[in-house]
């Protein structure tokens, strides 16, 4: 989506610049010189700029500072989010950021434990990933025997039952669904009880200032901070907080299979 963001900014600035230059230097003279053979009409480039600039500016403002749509491309956040979910991300919860550079220009709030966030991973800065914040700056996070510990305190778990996947998530059928009792933000996670050949990403990490420790809810199918070389997500890489599913369409590549799940439309993201 980075190419779209760049194209949107360039198109907005270009159309606004054309409109402004015409208004300051050419529009008045064109009006004065209008006559029987010259109706003083705007050149086609100016006409298009005047028509598109307000629309582009509104889209840019909404997308950069209010809410931005994203599509879930993988199973890493199952069962909370499914492949094919189209979500909305709140862009002002943590502060206002400039488009393209993601530079924060106004701080409003700080990420909280349990927030589901969209971010640019340090190892793939041109991509957008989504995970759940587990560790805050200064926390010591550990993951051992499929259990999360924060500052030495283990999260409690309640077994929900055997998970039955569908569509692109069918391979998760047979996994165990659990409720992870993250304080103030209980949520579902998946794990395979006998995933003996899967790297569990066990370890212990202390989160440095200005960084966060993130994990996917699908614990055996998530490339998250447990496996990164640096292990931590810089605060400046966060794009926003995911808050709602507005559409679900399971797909292969970018082609929808007409497999819409209308029951997920409007669901909040916990």
N, C-alpha and C positions, 0 to 999 in steps of 0.2 A: 504493500500500500504506500510505500515511501514515494514511488514515482507519481502516484496520484496526488499526494500532498504537495510535491514540488510543482507539478503541473497546475494545480489549483492556485497556489500562491503566485506563480508566474503569470497566469491568465488574469488573475484579479488585479495585480499591479500594472500589467500592460494595458488592460482596458481602462483602468482608472487614470493612468498617465495620459493616454490618448484623449480621453474626455476632458481632462483638466487643461492640457495644452491647447486643445481646440477652443475651449471656453475662454481662456486667457488671451489668446493671440489671433484667432481666426473667426470665431463665431460672430463677433460684432461687425467686422468688416464685411463678412458674407451677407449679413442682414442689410447693411447700408447699401450694398451694391445690387441688391435684389431688384429685378425689373421685369419687363415683359418676357424677355428671353431667359432670364435667370431668376428662378423662384427662390433662391437662397437656401436650397435644400442642403442638408448635411451630406458630406461625402459618405460613401457606403461604409468605410472603415469606422468613421466617427459614429455613424448610425448604429452599427453593431456594438461598438464600445459602450454607448449610452444604454443600449438595451440589456447587455449582459453584465455590466459592472455591478449594478445593485444586487442581482441574483447571486453572482459569484461571491460578492462581499458577504452577503448573509450566510451562504453555505460555509465560507471560510471561517467566519466568526463562530457559528454554531459548532462546527466540527473541531475547531481549535480550542474553544473555551467553554463549551457547554457539554456536548455529548458526541461521541464518535462511534460508528458501527465497526464491529470486527466479526470475523467468522472463525469458529473453532475448527482447526484442521486435523486434530488428532484425538486420541483417547486418553490423554494424560490427566484430564480432570474428571474422568468418569468416577462416580455416577452423578456428580454435581452438574457437569456439562458434558454433552455428547458431541461427537463429531457431526458437523452440520448445523450446530446451533449458531444462530446469528445473535450477537449480544450488543448491548449498548454499554459504553464506558463513560462514566462521569469524569469530565476533564477538569473540574474545578474543585473537587473534594480536597485535594492536597495543595492546590495553588494554581495560578495561571501560568501557562508555559507558551513560549513562542512556537509557531509551527516550524517544522523541518529540524531546527536545532534542539528543540525540547528544553530550552533554557528557561528556568523558572524566573518570572518577573514579579510575582506576588505570592507570598506564602499564606495559605489559608488554614491548613490543618496538616496533620502527620498521619501516615499509614498506621493502622491498628492491627494487632494480632488477629488473624483470621480473615482479614480482607483478601478478596480475590482481585488480583491486579494484573493489568496488561503492561508489559515492559519490553525493552530492547535488551536481550541478554548480552553480557559483555563479550562473549565469544562470537556472537552473530548480530552485530549492531544494526544490520539492515533488515532484520526480521522482528516480528512482534510475537511474543510468547505470553502465556497466561498461567499463573500459579497462585498458590495461597501463601500468605505471609505467616510464617511460624515463629521466626525469631526477630526481635527488635534490637536496635543498637544496644550493646552491652550484655545481651542475653548469652547464656551458654546453652546451646542446643545439642542434644544427643539423639541418635537413632540406633536402637539395639533391639534385636528380636521382634521386629515389626512394631516397636513402640517408640513414641516420641517422648523425650524428656526436655523440659525447659527449666533451666536453673536447678537441676537436680530433681525436679518434681515430675513424675510420669503422668501422661494423660491417661484417663480412664477410657475403656472401650466397652461398648455393648454390641453383641452380635445381633444383626438384623436377620441374616439368613443367606442362602445361596443366591448369588446374583444371576439373572438371566439377561444376557445381552441380545441386541438385535441390530440388524444393518451392519454398519462398519464396526460396531462394538460387539459383534457376535462372539469374537474370540475370547471375550471376558466372561462368557457363560461358565459357571462353575467356581468363579471367584467368590470369596466371602465378603459380604457387605457388612461393614461395621459402622457404628456411630462413634466418632472420635469426640470425646468430651473436652474440646478446647474451651477454656474458660470464657463464658459469654458468647461463644460462637460454635455450638455443637454442629457437626456436619458429617456427612457420610463419606467413607473411604472404602476402597477395594484393595484386597490383597489375596494372593494365592497361598494357601496354607502349606503347600508342598513345592514351592518354587525353589527347588534345591540348586538349580543351575542358573539362577538369576542373581546377579550382584545386588545385594540388598542396600548397598551404600551406607553401611554402618560406620559410625564414627562420632566424634564430638568436636564441636566448633564454637568459638567465641566470636560473636558478631561485632565487628569494629564500628566506630562512630560513622554515621552517614550511610550505613548499609543495612540490608535485611537478609534473612535466610528464608528461602521460599521452597515449597514442595508441592508436587501434584497430588491430587486426591487419589489417583490410581497409582498406588505406591510401587507396584512392580512394572509399570509401563510409563514412567515419567523421567525424563532427562531434566533433573532439577539440581538445586544447589548441592545436594549430596555428592554429585558426580562432577561438578565443575572444577576446573583447576584452581580457581580462586575461592569458590564456594559461596560468595556473597554477591548480592544484587545492590549496586550503587543506587542511592536515592534518586540521582539525576536521570536514571534510565527508566523510571516509572512513568508510564503514559497516563494512567488513571485507574479508577476503581470500577470493576464490572458490577453492574447492578440489575440488569434485566435481560431476559431472552425475548426477542421480538419476532423470531421466526426459527423454525427448524426444518431443514431439508437435507437429508442424508444424501451423499453423492459420492461418485468416483471421480477423482480429479476435480474439474470444475463443472461437470455435467450432472444436473439434478436428475434423479431417477423417479421423479414424481412421487417421492416418498416423504410427504409432509406430515409432521406430527403436530397437529393443531393443539394438542393438550399442553404443549410446552410454551405456546405463545403467551407472553405477558408474565411468565414466572419470574419471581425475584431470585437473585443469586445470593445464597447464604454461605 
